[in-house]
């Protein structure tokens, strides 16, 4: 039976009432009597159907004031009474016949992990552990900037331990953990990172070592462990240079049966990237700094404070559209300007699984979205060259789409045959490709701006260098080229409402993204080595990040006046001269490839943002 795909275009968050009903109903539905012919429906299909049902009729999350800053009120998943009643036991013996391994991913064979889905769980601190600081539920709020913390002491009678109670017994196959502080590099280095854990279950315990770094770690059990409670005890740490306070920011539990967790509500249009100083280390081989994707929950904003934010994962860009079941995270991590290294993660919102896809058809290549939001493909398309490779959900499983040995005569036809839109997704819109509601200024059109604002000397007075965007009843004026400085001004009611401008004429242009009634504005500086990111509404222009953008650009040394990643085997730069849509033509039949193991992914090293 094919999984039911979510159909709610608003992609709104689940209301607490609906979530509570869902959590109580799902376990019963999964175990209820099924119609004839469906008795053998796999658990992963039940989870996908439940996830789709959770999207139906959802509401947006609220906003609360915390410490003077506007923050998103976490979409709290109500505690299932069955989970709340579970006592987190301390196992006194090793689990016989079961091993646990710490790893950075669950492997690259999709058929071996497609059955997994995130399980509903209630986080709690066991009475036999140290109380720690903060609420345990912070490890389940999809935000790396909130964490349960504990002062680690090796061999302590009351150890640092975090418990998870499940609504019902389930076969647990893996945990996904983020156990580092942040977001600043000095915080990451100042506090210890968890190096070894003992995972207590109802049947015994297992131990696993975790790699150091500002990345998620997995603990995978072989074979799966049947349990209703888990306790993650810290046995050892990678020492910090400031104190011994451990941060456990996120914990996800994956299994093949049990009560599914509600889907994650994530609109990629409301996501962006942030860093501390600049994005790349010095060449000739530029290595990515430590940076992260942030996102804002739906409607979690304030006209004066800007968007609320959550820090999600380490990546350099995210692709997709609101309501899509799948999103694609791009992780560029090294380039010498000609050849690029990076990888991609396919994220299924419904089951909260991240599927590692290595570099698909080439890191930095054009990104193609499946027309129904069920997958992505990446690669290079030019005359006589077609490297596009992707993954699509078909009939409840993920299928590879690999380029034919001979480039197709009609790349667009082949992409459509695979179900992909032939126009690659944008990494940011500019004066050359304005978003809806924006146009290049004509004669006299910047007069309302110059009447209320004094432009810096390095700003251009040529109207054709300015982009004017309607933002509600206000007008956003944006200018930026190659070495002219980048500037943004918001004018409403004949008054200057807000502005953001570069101090020097050292920009590499600007990027925009319209999101509902607002807009993101990214203004580059230092020849594109860094940028600022602002959120604009009719009432205000608010800086979100002093160092951030919609996506990471190539290093400044690689492109003095362009932002496109260069195809390593082509003379053109992707996107500069090619038309927006692939239009050479013919089409080949899709050969159904086997789900083979991909080569091991290389992790980006940790980079001190102050280095160099």
VEXKEZA-385687 format. One record per residue (C-alpha): x, y, z; residue in three letters; residue number from 0. Coordinates in steps of 0.5 Angstrom, whole numbers, plus 500, padded with zeros to 3 digits. Example, Ala and Ser with C-alpha at 12.3 -4.5 7.8 and 13.67 -1.06 7.14 Angstrom:
BEGIN
u v w r k
525 491 516 ALA 0
527 498 514 SER 1
This chain:
BEGIN
u v w r k
500 500 500 UNK 0
503 507 498 UNK 1
504 512 504 UNK 2
499 518 504 UNK 3
503 524 502 UNK 4
501 530 506 UNK 5
497 535 502 UNK 6
496 541 507 UNK 7
499 547 503 UNK 8
500 552 509 UNK 9
505 547 512 UNK 10
502 550 519 UNK 11
504 547 525 UNK 12
500 542 529 UNK 13
496 545 535 UNK 14
497 542 542 UNK 15
489 540 542 UNK 16
490 536 535 UNK 17
497 534 537 UNK 18
495 531 544 UNK 19
489 527 540 UNK 20
494 525 535 UNK 21
499 522 540 UNK 22
493 518 544 UNK 23
490 516 537 UNK 24
496 513 533 UNK 25
498 507 537 UNK 26
491 505 537 UNK 27
490 506 530 UNK 28
497 503 528 UNK 29
495 496 532 UNK 30
487 496 530 UNK 31
484 491 526 UNK 32
486 493 518 UNK 33
481 491 512 UNK 34
483 485 508 UNK 35
489 486 504 UNK 36
492 491 509 UNK 37
494 487 515 UNK 38
501 486 513 UNK 39
502 494 512 UNK 40
509 496 514 UNK 41
510 500 520 UNK 42
514 505 516 UNK 43
508 506 512 UNK 44
503 507 518 UNK 45
508 512 520 UNK 46
508 516 514 UNK 47
500 516 514 UNK 48
500 518 521 UNK 49
505 524 519 UNK 50
501 526 513 UNK 51
494 526 518 UNK 52
498 530 523 UNK 53
499 535 517 UNK 54
492 536 516 UNK 55
488 542 520 UNK 56
495 544 523 UNK 57
495 551 526 UNK 58
501 556 527 UNK 59
506 556 533 UNK 60
505 562 538 UNK 61
511 567 540 UNK 62
513 568 547 UNK 63
517 574 550 UNK 64
523 571 554 UNK 65
529 575 557 UNK 66
527 581 553 UNK 67
528 577 546 UNK 68
522 575 542 UNK 69
523 568 541 UNK 70
519 562 538 UNK 71
514 559 543 UNK 72
516 551 542 UNK 73
511 547 539 UNK 74
510 543 545 UNK 75
508 536 544 UNK 76
504 534 550 UNK 77
506 528 554 UNK 78
503 522 553 UNK 79
500 519 559 UNK 80
503 513 558 UNK 81
510 516 557 UNK 82
509 520 563 UNK 83
508 514 568 UNK 84
514 511 565 UNK 85
520 510 570 UNK 86
527 511 567 UNK 87
530 505 570 UNK 88
538 504 571 UNK 89
540 498 568 UNK 90
545 494 572 UNK 91
548 489 567 UNK 92
550 490 559 UNK 93
545 488 554 UNK 94
547 481 552 UNK 95
547 480 544 UNK 96
547 487 542 UNK 97
552 492 540 UNK 98
552 500 539 UNK 99
556 504 535 UNK 100
557 511 534 UNK 101
557 514 527 UNK 102
556 520 523 UNK 103
550 517 519 UNK 104
546 511 518 UNK 105
549 509 512 UNK 106
548 511 505 UNK 107
544 505 503 UNK 108
537 508 503 UNK 109
534 501 503 UNK 110
537 499 509 UNK 111
534 505 513 UNK 112
527 507 509 UNK 113
523 503 514 UNK 114
525 508 520 UNK 115
521 513 523 UNK 116
522 518 529 UNK 117
518 516 535 UNK 118
514 520 540 UNK 119
518 520 547 UNK 120
518 524 553 UNK 121
524 527 556 UNK 122
525 527 563 UNK 123
531 527 568 UNK 124
531 520 572 UNK 125
531 521 580 UNK 126
538 517 580 UNK 127
542 522 576 UNK 128
544 529 577 UNK 129
539 534 576 UNK 130
542 539 571 UNK 131
540 545 569 UNK 132
534 547 564 UNK 133
528 543 562 UNK 134
529 536 560 UNK 135
524 537 554 UNK 136
529 542 551 UNK 137
532 536 548 UNK 138
526 535 544 UNK 139
524 543 541 UNK 140
528 542 534 UNK 141
533 548 537 UNK 142
540 547 538 UNK 143
541 554 542 UNK 144
537 551 547 UNK 145
539 545 551 UNK 146
539 541 558 UNK 147
546 542 561 UNK 148
550 538 567 UNK 149
556 539 570 UNK 150
560 533 568 UNK 151
564 529 573 UNK 152
567 522 572 UNK 153
565 517 576 UNK 154
560 521 580 UNK 155
555 518 584 UNK 156
549 522 581 UNK 157
551 522 573 UNK 158
549 526 568 UNK 159
544 522 565 UNK 160
538 524 561 UNK 161
532 519 560 UNK 162
526 518 554 UNK 163
520 515 556 UNK 164
516 512 550 UNK 165
508 511 550 UNK 166
509 504 548 UNK 167
514 499 547 UNK 168
518 500 541 UNK 169
524 497 537 UNK 170
529 502 537 UNK 171
534 502 532 UNK 172
538 509 533 UNK 173
539 515 537 UNK 174
541 522 533 UNK 175
544 526 538 UNK 176
547 533 538 UNK 177
552 534 544 UNK 178
556 541 543 UNK 179
555 548 546 UNK 180
554 554 541 UNK 181
553 558 537 UNK 182
559 561 538 UNK 183
566 558 536 UNK 184
568 560 543 UNK 185
562 557 547 UNK 186
563 550 542 UNK 187
570 550 545 UNK 188
569 552 552 UNK 189
564 547 554 UNK 190
566 539 553 UNK 191
563 535 548 UNK 192
560 528 550 UNK 193
565 523 548 UNK 194
562 516 550 UNK 195
555 514 553 UNK 196
552 509 556 UNK 197
545 507 554 UNK 198
540 504 559 UNK 199
534 500 556 UNK 200
529 496 560 UNK 201
533 490 558 UNK 202
540 492 559 UNK 203
545 497 557 UNK 204
550 498 551 UNK 205
556 503 550 UNK 206
558 507 545 UNK 207
563 513 543 UNK 208
562 519 539 UNK 209
566 523 535 UNK 210
568 530 537 UNK 211
565 536 533 UNK 212
559 541 532 UNK 213
555 535 528 UNK 214
550 531 530 UNK 215
552 524 532 UNK 216
548 517 531 UNK 217
548 511 536 UNK 218
546 505 532 UNK 219
544 499 535 UNK 220
545 492 532 UNK 221
540 488 533 UNK 222
534 493 535 UNK 223
533 494 542 UNK 224
526 493 545 UNK 225
524 498 550 UNK 226
520 503 553 UNK 227
525 507 556 UNK 228
532 510 555 UNK 229
537 513 559 UNK 230
543 517 556 UNK 231
548 517 561 UNK 232
555 521 560 UNK 233
561 517 561 UNK 234
566 521 558 UNK 235
567 528 554 UNK 236
572 531 549 UNK 237
574 537 554 UNK 238
572 544 554 UNK 239
577 549 555 UNK 240
573 553 560 UNK 241
569 549 564 UNK 242
566 542 565 UNK 243
558 543 563 UNK 244
555 538 558 UNK 245
550 541 553 UNK 246
545 536 550 UNK 247
541 540 545 UNK 248
537 535 541 UNK 249
535 527 542 UNK 250
531 524 537 UNK 251
529 516 537 UNK 252
528 512 531 UNK 253
525 505 530 UNK 254
521 501 526 UNK 255
515 500 530 UNK 256
512 504 536 UNK 257
508 511 536 UNK 258
511 516 531 UNK 259
513 523 533 UNK 260
509 528 530 UNK 261
512 531 523 UNK 262
517 537 523 UNK 263
514 544 521 UNK 264
519 547 517 UNK 265
518 552 511 UNK 266
525 552 507 UNK 267
523 559 505 UNK 268
524 561 512 UNK 269
531 558 513 UNK 270
537 562 513 UNK 271
545 561 514 UNK 272
549 564 520 UNK 273
556 564 521 UNK 274
561 569 526 UNK 275
566 572 521 UNK 276
566 570 514 UNK 277
564 563 511 UNK 278
571 560 508 UNK 279
578 559 511 UNK 280
584 562 506 UNK 281
586 558 500 UNK 282
588 555 496 UNK 283
584 550 498 UNK 284
578 554 502 UNK 285
575 550 508 UNK 286
568 552 510 UNK 287
568 555 517 UNK 288
563 553 523 UNK 289
556 555 520 UNK 290
549 553 521 UNK 291
542 553 518 UNK 292
537 557 522 UNK 293
529 557 521 UNK 294
523 561 524 UNK 295
517 558 526 UNK 296
511 560 522 UNK 297
508 567 524 UNK 298
513 567 530 UNK 299
515 574 528 UNK 300
514 581 531 UNK 301
515 588 527 UNK 302
520 591 531 UNK 303
524 585 534 UNK 304
524 581 527 UNK 305
523 574 526 UNK 306
524 569 532 UNK 307
529 563 530 UNK 308
531 556 532 UNK 309
538 553 530 UNK 310
537 547 526 UNK 311
543 543 523 UNK 312
550 545 520 UNK 313
549 546 513 UNK 314
550 551 508 UNK 315
543 552 504 UNK 316
537 549 504 UNK 317
532 548 498 UNK 318
524 546 498 UNK 319
518 549 498 UNK 320
513 550 504 UNK 321
508 544 504 UNK 322
514 539 501 UNK 323
515 532 504 UNK 324
522 533 503 UNK 325
527 538 504 UNK 326
534 538 501 UNK 327
540 541 506 UNK 328
547 542 502 UNK 329
553 542 506 UNK 330
559 545 502 UNK 331
566 544 505 UNK 332
572 545 501 UNK 333
573 548 494 UNK 334
580 550 490 UNK 335
575 555 486 UNK 336
575 549 480 UNK 337
573 543 484 UNK 338
568 543 490 UNK 339
567 538 495 UNK 340
561 537 499 UNK 341
555 533 500 UNK 342
547 533 501 UNK 343
542 531 506 UNK 344
535 529 504 UNK 345
530 530 510 UNK 346
523 527 510 UNK 347
519 532 515 UNK 348
514 527 516 UNK 349
518 521 519 UNK 350
524 526 521 UNK 351
529 522 518 UNK 352
536 525 514 UNK 353
538 521 509 UNK 354
545 522 507 UNK 355
546 523 499 UNK 356
554 524 498 UNK 357
555 529 493 UNK 358
549 527 488 UNK 359
551 529 481 UNK 360
556 534 483 UNK 361
557 539 490 UNK 362
555 546 488 UNK 363
551 544 482 UNK 364
544 546 480 UNK 365
538 543 484 UNK 366
532 541 481 UNK 367
526 540 486 UNK 368
521 534 484 UNK 369
514 537 482 UNK 370
510 534 488 UNK 371
515 535 493 UNK 372
518 528 493 UNK 373
525 529 492 UNK 374
531 532 489 UNK 375
536 532 484 UNK 376
543 535 483 UNK 377
548 536 478 UNK 378
551 540 472 UNK 379
547 541 465 UNK 380
550 544 459 UNK 381
552 543 452 UNK 382
554 535 452 UNK 383
554 535 459 UNK 384
549 532 464 UNK 385
551 529 471 UNK 386
544 530 474 UNK 387
543 525 480 UNK 388
537 525 485 UNK 389
532 521 489 UNK 390
525 521 489 UNK 391
520 517 493 UNK 392
516 512 489 UNK 393
511 507 492 UNK 394
513 509 499 UNK 395
520 508 498 UNK 396
526 512 495 UNK 397
529 511 488 UNK 398
535 513 485 UNK 399
535 517 479 UNK 400
542 517 475 UNK 401
544 520 469 UNK 402
545 516 463 UNK 403
552 514 460 UNK 404
550 518 454 UNK 405
548 525 455 UNK 406
540 526 453 UNK 407
539 530 447 UNK 408
533 533 451 UNK 409
535 534 459 UNK 410
529 538 460 UNK 411
525 532 458 UNK 412
529 527 462 UNK 413
528 531 468 UNK 414
520 532 467 UNK 415
520 524 466 UNK 416
523 523 473 UNK 417
518 528 476 UNK 418
523 534 477 UNK 419
522 541 475 UNK 420
527 543 469 UNK 421
528 550 472 UNK 422
533 549 478 UNK 423
532 552 484 UNK 424
534 559 486 UNK 425
540 560 492 UNK 426
537 568 492 UNK 427
534 573 487 UNK 428
537 579 485 UNK 429
536 585 480 UNK 430
538 580 475 UNK 431
532 576 477 UNK 432
527 580 481 UNK 433
522 576 486 UNK 434
515 578 485 UNK 435
513 585 486 UNK 436
520 588 485 UNK 437
522 591 479 UNK 438
528 595 476 UNK 439
528 603 478 UNK 440
526 608 472 UNK 441
528 615 471 UNK 442
525 619 477 UNK 443
523 613 481 UNK 444
528 613 487 UNK 445
527 621 488 UNK 446
522 619 494 UNK 447
528 615 497 UNK 448
533 621 496 UNK 449
528 626 499 UNK 450
528 622 506 UNK 451
535 619 506 UNK 452
542 621 505 UNK 453
546 616 500 UNK 454
553 614 502 UNK 455
558 617 497 UNK 456
559 610 494 UNK 457
552 609 492 UNK 458
550 609 485 UNK 459
545 615 483 UNK 460
543 611 477 UNK 461
536 609 478 UNK 462
537 603 474 UNK 463
542 600 479 UNK 464
536 600 484 UNK 465
531 595 485 UNK 466
524 597 488 UNK 467
520 592 492 UNK 468
513 593 494 UNK 469
513 591 502 UNK 470
505 592 504 UNK 471
504 599 503 UNK 472
512 601 504 UNK 473
517 601 499 UNK 474
524 597 499 UNK 475
530 600 495 UNK 476
536 596 494 UNK 477
542 597 491 UNK 478
549 593 490 UNK 479
553 591 484 UNK 480
560 589 484 UNK 481
564 594 489 UNK 482
559 599 489 UNK 483
557 597 496 UNK 484
550 594 498 UNK 485
544 598 501 UNK 486
537 597 503 UNK 487
532 603 505 UNK 488
525 602 507 UNK 489
520 608 506 UNK 490
513 608 508 UNK 491
508 614 508 UNK 492
514 619 506 UNK 493
519 617 512 UNK 494
525 613 512 UNK 495
523 607 516 UNK 496
529 603 516 UNK 497
536 602 513 UNK 498
542 597 512 UNK 499
548 599 508 UNK 500
555 597 507 UNK 501
560 602 510 UNK 502
565 600 504 UNK 503
564 599 497 UNK 504
567 592 497 UNK 505
560 588 496 UNK 506
559 583 491 UNK 507
551 584 490 UNK 508
545 583 494 UNK 509
540 577 494 UNK 510
533 577 496 UNK 511
527 572 498 UNK 512
520 574 499 UNK 513
516 570 504 UNK 514
509 572 505 UNK 515
508 579 507 UNK 516
515 580 508 UNK 517
522 579 505 UNK 518
529 577 507 UNK 519
535 582 504 UNK 520
542 579 504 UNK 521
547 585 503 UNK 522
554 582 501 UNK 523
561 585 504 UNK 524
568 584 503 UNK 525
567 582 496 UNK 526
562 577 498 UNK 527
566 573 504 UNK 528
561 575 508 UNK 529
554 579 509 UNK 530
549 581 513 UNK 531
541 579 513 UNK 532
535 583 515 UNK 533
528 581 515 UNK 534
523 587 512 UNK 535
516 588 513 UNK 536
512 594 512 UNK 537
513 597 519 UNK 538
521 595 520 UNK 539
527 593 517 UNK 540
531 589 522 UNK 541
538 586 522 UNK 542
537 578 523 UNK 543
544 577 522 UNK 544
550 581 522 UNK 545
554 575 519 UNK 546
549 571 515 UNK 547
545 570 508 UNK 548
540 566 505 UNK 549
546 561 502 UNK 550
553 560 503 UNK 551
557 564 497 UNK 552
563 561 493 UNK 553
569 564 497 UNK 554
571 571 495 UNK 555
577 569 491 UNK 556
573 564 487 UNK 557
568 569 484 UNK 558
570 577 484 UNK 559
563 579 481 UNK 560
559 573 481 UNK 561
556 568 486 UNK 562
555 562 482 UNK 563
559 555 483 UNK 564
563 553 477 UNK 565
562 547 474 UNK 566
569 543 474 UNK 567
569 541 467 UNK 568
565 546 464 UNK 569
568 553 461 UNK 570
562 557 463 UNK 571
560 559 470 UNK 572
553 555 472 UNK 573
547 560 472 UNK 574
551 566 468 UNK 575
550 565 461 UNK 576
545 559 461 UNK 577
538 560 461 UNK 578
534 559 467 UNK 579
530 553 464 UNK 580
534 547 461 UNK 581
532 547 454 UNK 582
536 542 450 UNK 583
531 536 448 UNK 584
530 528 447 UNK 585
529 524 453 UNK 586
531 517 455 UNK 587
527 511 459 UNK 588
529 511 466 UNK 589
533 505 468 UNK 590
531 503 475 UNK 591
537 503 479 UNK 592
539 498 484 UNK 593
540 502 491 UNK 594
547 501 492 UNK 595
552 503 497 UNK 596
555 510 496 UNK 597
562 512 498 UNK 598
563 514 505 UNK 599
562 522 506 UNK 600
567 526 508 UNK 601
566 531 514 UNK 602
567 538 514 UNK 603
573 540 519 UNK 604
572 545 525 UNK 605
574 551 523 UNK 606
576 557 528 UNK 607
572 563 525 UNK 608
577 568 528 UNK 609
583 564 524 UNK 610
586 567 518 UNK 611
